[in-house]
Amino acid sequence: MHEFGTTPEQLAEIAVTIRRHAGLNPVAKFRDAITVEDVLASRIVSSPLHLLDCCIITDGGGAVVVTSAERTRDLRQPSVRILGGSEALCHTGVGQRDVTDIAAAQSGPRALAMAGISHADIDLCMLYDSFTITVLVTLENLGFCKKGEGGAYVQDGRIGLGGDLPVNTDGGGLSSNHPGMRGIFLVIEAVKQLRGECAARQVPECEVALCHGTGGMLGQRHSGATLVLARG
């Protein structure tokens, strides 16, 4: 906010959009609609983040099955292909901190290069959303917009269903579930979307999805992993 002029309203827009997606997911924990005003009126947890800027805490578990392309020919369900993947570490020196620089800046470009695609080819993003700011800086570091432009990027419905880049269509960690190890749910929702199984929250003609998980402490030391999936 100090460096780029990002506003609390822009962060709140992320929470509002992801809650709207949760409202279309019958297994999401919180499904009641919220407004930007609701987010800003919720209590401050750690300035400038309000309660509704923060992920929820739930139980939960998930699993995926990974197999060879040859074996998928005999499966009853349509398969999803792994086009690319990368992981990275990010840490700062003692006494230094930069919450705008995260591991996604390293893993994102490598995963896209492995997949042989560009940002324009991606129909869905599933991003770890521990806080609204996590979504914003992840979009910037993955290269969907320039650093400092994330606030404007998430406005005007761009990351909602029907927008240019739907994000966290299951309701994310902000509204659906967050059992700690949230990353598996990013992959599960991406697979469902690529199979066309998401009913009211389905992204039309979803062909390619990007998942990115972050673990650790932004601005200090953390890891990131980017996965690019495509309809089989």
WODASUL-V496509 format. One record per backbone hydrogen bond with DSSP energy under -1.0 kcal/mol. NH is the residue of the N-H (numbers start at 1). CO is the residue of the C=O. E is the energy in kcal/mol with one decimal. If there is no record, write none. Layout:
((NH;CO;E) (NH;CO;E))
This chain:
((5;1;-1.3) (11;7;-1.7) (12;8;-2.6) (13;9;-1.7) (15;11;-1.2) (16;12;-2.4) (17;13;-2.3) (18;14;-2.4) (19;15;-2.1) (20;16;-1.9) (21;17;-1.7) (22;18;-2.0) (23;19;-1.9) (24;21;-1.6) (25;22;-1.7) (28;25;-1.9) (29;176;-1.5) (30;175;-2.8) (39;35;-2.0) (40;36;-2.4) (41;37;-1.6) (42;38;-1.1) (45;49;-2.7) (46;49;-1.5) (49;46;-2.9) (51;43;-2.1) (53;50;-1.7) (54;51;-1.6) (55;130;-2.5) (56;173;-2.6) (58;178;-1.9) (72;68;-1.3) (73;70;-1.1) (74;71;-1.7) (75;72;-1.4) (81;230;-2.8) (83;228;-2.5) (84;228;-1.4) (86;226;-2.2) (88;224;-2.6) (90;222;-2.6) (92;220;-1.6) (96;93;-2.3) (101;98;-1.2) (105;102;-2.0) (106;103;-1.9) (107;103;-2.2) (108;104;-2.2) (110;106;-1.1) (111;107;-2.3) (112;108;-2.4) (113;109;-2.3) (114;110;-2.4) (115;111;-2.1) (116;112;-1.3) (117;112;-1.8) (121;118;-1.6) (122;119;-1.5) (123;208;-2.5) (125;166;-2.6) (126;210;-2.9) (128;212;-2.1) (132;53;-1.9) (135;131;-1.2) (136;132;-1.8) (137;133;-2.6) (138;134;-1.8) (139;135;-2.3) (140;136;-1.8) (141;137;-2.7) (142;138;-2.4) (144;139;-2.0) (149;146;-2.4) (153;149;-1.9) (154;150;-1.9) (155;152;-1.0) (158;155;-1.4) (160;157;-1.3) (163;160;-2.7) (165;158;-2.7) (167;159;-2.5) (168;125;-2.2) (171;168;-1.6) (175;171;-1.8) (176;172;-2.4) (177;172;-1.4) (182;180;-1.6) (185;182;-1.7) (187;183;-1.3) (188;184;-2.2) (189;185;-2.2) (190;186;-2.0) (191;187;-2.5) (192;188;-2.3) (193;189;-2.6) (194;190;-2.5) (195;191;-1.6) (197;192;-2.7) (201;198;-2.2) (202;199;-1.9) (209;229;-2.6) (210;124;-2.5) (211;227;-3.0) (212;126;-2.5) (213;225;-2.3) (215;223;-2.2) (217;221;-2.8) (220;217;-1.9) (222;90;-2.4) (223;215;-2.8) (224;88;-2.5) (225;213;-2.2) (226;86;-2.9) (227;211;-2.8) (228;84;-2.9) (229;209;-2.9) (230;81;-2.3) (231;207;-2.4) (232;79;-2.1))
